[in-house]
Every structure is written in structure tokens, then in C-alpha cells.
Amino acid sequence: MASGPARVVFTSGFAARYTNGVREFDVWASNMRQVIKAMDDMFPGLGEHLEEETTLAINGEYHETGYFQPVPPGAEVFFIPRIEGG
């Protein structure tokens, strides 16, 4: 599978907490493991927050955050904070 730049998008609240307010990043990756590693390389510790606190949508389709979930070239990867119930 060819890899390509994926557009990683965060909500404004998540970005304010973890990426100094930056909401969008271009990441070269062919699967979610590579996306999460690239984001963790930019913001150490972020990978753990992505795995534990978010749900994932790739090109508008929801997925479990799985390491080997393919990321097509040019895909939009949207991390959505999970809503905690009480």
C-alpha cells in the first residue's frame, strides 16, 4: 500500500490541551500506528492521550483506534474526544 500525507485533525478543545492550539497536521503514514507515532514524536506523551481519550474517524467513517487500521493516501484522520458518562 502506498503511503501518503494524511490530514490529522483535532477538536479545538483537544488541540488547546495538547498541541498548543494547532488543530491540523499533515502526517505521512499508511496505518494508525504510524499516525499516532508521528503525533507522539511532535508532542511527547500525546500518543497515550490519543489511544485512551479519543475515538477515530477516517474519511468520515468511525473506527476503533487500532494500530493497523489503514490510512489511505490523502485521508482525513479526525480524533474525537470520548464523552465520559457519570
N, C-alpha and C positions, 0 to 999 in steps of 0.2 A: 504494500500500500504506500502510495506516495504521501509524503508529509507536506504540510504547507502551513502558512501562518493562520492561526485561529484567533478570533477576536474574543478575548476574555472580558466579561462584563460583570460588574458588581453593583449592588444597590448603593445608593448614596450613603445610607447609614453604615453599611458594612465597610465601604471604602473609607469613610471618616474614621472608623475604628482601627483599620489595619493597613491601609495603603496611602496614608496622608491625603485622602480625599480623591485620589486618582481612581476613576471608575472603569476605564477601558485600557486594555493592553493587547498587543499583538504578540502571540507566542507560537513558536514553531514546535509542533507536536503532532504525533499520529495517534496517541491514546491519552486517556486521562492521567495516567501515571506521569507522563511527560509534562502535561499541563500543570499538575499540582507541583511537581519538582521545580519547574521553571518559576512559578509564583513564589515558592518557598526560597529559591535562590535569590530572588529580588527582595523578598521580605521574610527574613528568617523567622520560622515559627508559624508562618501563615498556612503552610500545608496542613498542619494539625487542625487549625480552625476550619479550613475548607472541608476536611473529612468529617469533622464532628458537628459542625454547626450549619451546614448548607445542604440543600437539595440541588440537583443539577438539571439543567435543560440544555440540550444540544440542538441547535436549529429549531427551537420551539418544542421539542419533544422531551418530556421528563424522563429521567433515568436515576437509578440508584448510583451513588458515587462509587463507581467500580474502576479499579486501576486500569483494566484492559479494555474499557469501553472505547471504541474507535472514535477518533475526531477527524472528520473529513477535511480536506484542504478548504480553507476559507470559511470554516464553520464558525457560528457564534456560540460560545460557551457561556452560559449565564448561571452564576452561582446565586441561589436564592436562600436567604437565611430561613432556617426552620422556625416555625412558630411553636413555642413551648406551651403545653397545656398545664393547667393547675388543678 
